[in-house]
Amino acid sequence: MRNVDKLARAIAIAEGYQSRGGAVLDLAPARRNNPGSLRASSFPNEIVNGYAVFPDAATGWRALYRQIALDRDRDLTVERFVYKFAPPSENRTEEYYLPLVLAETGLRRGDKLGAWVDAYPPRSPILPEGLPGVTGALPASAPPVVLSSFPALPSLDDVPIEWAIGGILAAVAAFLYLRS
C-alpha cells in the first residue's frame, strides 16, 4: 500500500466513511460518495449541507487524493495538515482525528507531508484497487479534474523570447517607477 493510500484510508475512517476493516458505513460521507467529507471540489454533482456530493465513490476518492496532492505541495507537517483538513471547530481533531491518522499511517506530528506522501499527479491520481464503495473495475482514465476555471498558463517554451524580455523590462520599469 502506498503512503498516500494509507493517508486517504485514515481520513476516510476518521470522517466516518468506512470502518477500520474497510466496510463502508451507512453514514453521510458514504451517502454523498465523499470519503474525505470534502466541502467543495471542482467536480461534485452538488453541494448538500456544505459538503460535496459526488456521482460515485470513485470520483469521491479521486477528489480526496487530489486534495492530498495539493496539500502535499504546501510544505505542511502532518499535524498542520490534519488541523487544516479537520479543524477543531468542526471535529475532535486533537482527541480523535490526529491520533487516528498517526496510528493508521505510522507518522509523527512533525513529519512533513511532502516528504512522506508519494509523488503523483494531482490532476488524475491513480486509484488503488479495492477502494471501499467502488464497485466494478475502475475506468482506465480518471475524469479530468479542473483545478480552476482559468486556462492553463503557457510554459516558457511557448513564449517568444521577445515577449519574455519585454515582460521583464516592463516589470523592472514599473518597479523603478514605484520606487521613485
C-alpha positions in Angstrom: 0.0 0.0 0.0 1.4 3.4 -1.0 1.8 6.0 1.7 -0.9 8.2 0.1 -3.3 5.2 0.2 -2.6 4.9 4.0 -3.4 8.6 4.5 -6.5 8.6 2.3 -7.7 5.5 4.2 -7.1 7.1 7.6 -9.1 10.2 6.5 -12.0 8.0 5.3 -12.0 6.2 8.6 -11.8 9.5 10.6 -14.6 11.0 8.6 -16.9 8.0 9.1 -16.9 6.8 5.5 -15.5 3.4 6.3 -14.6 1.2 9.3 -11.0 0.2 10.1 -11.9 -3.2 8.5 -12.8 -1.4 5.2 -16.6 -1.7 5.3 -18.4 1.3 4.0 -20.6 2.7 6.8 -24.2 3.9 6.3 -23.3 7.5 7.2 -23.5 10.8 5.4 -20.0 10.6 3.9 -20.9 7.3 2.2 -24.3 8.5 1.1 -22.5 11.5 -0.5 -19.8 9.3 -2.1 -17.4 11.6 -0.3 -14.8 9.6 1.7 -12.9 12.8 2.7 -16.1 14.8 3.6 -14.8 17.5 1.3 -16.7 20.7 1.4 -16.0 21.7 -2.1 -14.4 20.2 -5.2 -14.1 21.0 -8.8 -16.3 18.1 -9.9 -19.1 17.3 -7.4 -22.7 16.9 -8.7 -24.0 19.2 -6.0 -23.3 20.6 -2.5 -25.6 19.4 0.3 -25.3 21.0 3.8 -22.0 22.4 2.7 -20.5 19.0 1.6 -19.7 17.9 -1.9 -21.8 15.1 -3.3 -20.0 13.0 -6.0 -21.7 10.9 -8.7 -19.9 7.8 -7.5 -17.4 6.6 -4.9 -14.5 6.5 -7.4 -15.0 10.2 -8.1 -15.1 11.0 -4.4 -11.9 9.1 -3.8 -10.2 10.9 -6.7 -11.3 14.2 -5.1 -9.7 13.2 -1.8 -6.5 12.1 -3.5 -6.4 15.4 -5.4 -6.7 17.3 -2.1 -3.9 15.3 -0.5 -1.8 16.0 -3.5 -2.5 19.8 -3.3 -1.7 19.8 0.4 1.4 17.7 -0.1 2.9 20.5 -2.1 2.2 23.2 0.6 5.0 22.1 2.9 2.7 21.2 5.8 3.6 19.0 8.7 1.2 16.1 9.3 -0.2 18.0 12.3 -0.9 21.2 10.4 -2.4 19.2 7.5 -4.8 17.4 9.9 -5.8 20.7 11.6 -6.4 22.3 8.2 -8.3 19.3 6.9 -10.3 18.7 10.1 -10.4 22.0 12.0 -11.2 21.8 15.8 -14.2 24.0 15.3 -15.8 21.1 13.4 -14.0 18.0 14.7 -12.5 16.3 17.7 -9.1 17.0 16.0 -6.8 16.5 18.9 -8.7 13.8 20.7 -9.7 11.6 17.8 -8.7 12.7 14.3 -5.0 13.4 14.7 -4.3 10.3 16.8 -6.2 8.1 14.3 -4.2 9.5 11.3 -0.9 9.0 13.2 -1.8 5.4 14.2 -3.0 4.4 10.7 0.0 5.9 8.9 2.8 5.5 11.4 3.7 9.2 11.1 4.6 11.6 13.8 3.1 15.1 14.3 6.1 17.0 13.0 6.7 14.8 9.9 6.5 16.7 6.6 3.6 15.6 4.5 5.6 16.3 1.3 8.5 14.0 2.3 6.2 11.1 3.1 3.3 11.2 0.6 4.2 9.6 -2.7 4.5 11.9 -5.7 1.6 11.5 -8.1 -0.1 13.9 -10.4 -3.0 15.8 -8.6 -4.9 16.2 -11.8 -5.6 12.5 -12.3 -4.5 10.4 -9.3 -4.2 6.7 -9.9 -6.5 4.9 -7.5 -5.6 1.6 -5.9 -7.8 -1.4 -6.5 -10.3 -2.4 -3.8 -11.3 1.0 -2.5 -14.3 0.8 -0.2 -17.5 1.7 -2.0 -16.1 1.4 -5.5 -17.7 -1.5 -7.4 -16.5 -3.0 -10.6 -13.3 -2.1 -12.4 -12.0 1.5 -12.3 -12.2 3.3 -15.5 -8.9 3.3 -17.5 -8.5 7.0 -17.1 -9.8 9.3 -14.4 -12.2 12.0 -15.3 -10.4 15.3 -15.7 -10.0 17.3 -12.5 -10.4 21.0 -13.2 -8.2 22.9 -10.8 -9.6 26.2 -11.7 -11.8 27.8 -14.3 -8.8 29.7 -15.8 -7.0 28.3 -18.8 -3.6 26.8 -18.2 -0.7 29.3 -18.4 1.7 28.6 -21.3 5.1 27.2 -20.5 8.1 29.4 -21.1 8.9 27.2 -24.1 5.7 28.5 -25.7 6.5 32.2 -25.2 8.7 34.0 -27.8 11.9 35.4 -26.3 10.9 38.9 -27.3 7.8 38.7 -25.2 9.7 37.4 -22.2 12.3 40.2 -22.5 9.6 42.8 -22.9 7.7 41.5 -19.9 10.9 41.6 -17.8 11.7 45.1 -18.9 8.1 46.3 -18.2 8.3 44.8 -14.7 11.6 46.5 -14.0 10.3 49.8 -15.3 7.2 49.5 -13.1 9.4 48.7 -10.1 11.7 51.7 -10.7 8.7 54.0 -11.2 7.0 52.9 -8.0 10.3 53.1 -6.1 10.8 56.8 -7.0 
